[in-house]
């Protein structure tokens, strides 16, 4: 006997429901892995801060830049930010 589920998203057969359950289990597994990775990353960050006393914000930025290999891009963005900020804030005309 075949069951169907009717919802506002459509009517689903047993085969489609089975596929949905499989997808939900797989997504849940990925969520669990992400949580574990976040906890590991936090532990690494905490250890580095405790030992080196570099602010966590800077450690994160260093790690992201290292990972993306985009130091030049980050440097240019920082220079552009400095120029814009000083131009706006230090502007004596207003």
N, C-alpha and C positions, 0 to 999 in steps of 0.2 A: 504494500500500500504506500502510495506516495503522498507526502505531506507538502503543503505549500504554506508560505507565510505571506500575508498581504500587509503591506505597510504603505505609508505615504511615499516611499521611495520605489515602490513597485511590488510585484509578486515574485517570490523566490521559491525555487524548487529545492528538493533535498540536496541535489548536487551543488547548487549555488550556496545553500546554507552551509554545507560541508566546506566549501571553498572559503566562505567568510570566516568560519571558525578557525580554519588553518591559518588564514591571514592574521586573525586576531592573536593567535598563539605566537606567531612569528614576530609580530609587532611588539607584543609583550616581552618576548625574549630580548629584542633589541633595546627596549626601554630599560630592562634589567641590566644589560651590558653597559648602557650609557650611564646609569646610576653608579655602577661599580667603577667605571672609568673616572667619573667626576670625583668620587671619593678618593681614588688613587691620586688624581691630579691635586686635590686639596692637600693630601698628606705630603706629597712631594713639595708643594708650595710652602706649607707650614714648616717642614724640615729645613728648606733653604732659608726661609726667613729667620727661623730660630738660630741657625748657625751663622748666617752672613749679615743679618740685620738690614738687608736691602728691602725697602718697602714692597709689599706684595703686588701693588699696582705696577711697579716697575718690573718686578720679576715676571708677571704675566705678559707685559708688553715685550720684554726681551724674548720670552719663550715663543710668543706668537710671531714675532719678527723672524726669529731663528727658524721656526717651522715653515713659514711662508717664503723665506729667503727673499724678503722684500725691503731690506735695509735702505736702499736708495729711495724707494717710494716713500717710506716712513720719514726719512730725513727731509725730503722735498716737502711733504705735507706739513711737517713741523716748521720749516722755514716759512712756508706760505701762511701758516697760522700766526706766527710771530709778526710777520709783516702786516697782516690784516689787523691783528689785535692792536699793535702799537699805532697803526694808522688811524684806527677808530677811537681808541681810548685816549691817546696822547694828542689827538686833534684839538687844537686850541680855538678853532673857529666856532665851536658850539658850546 
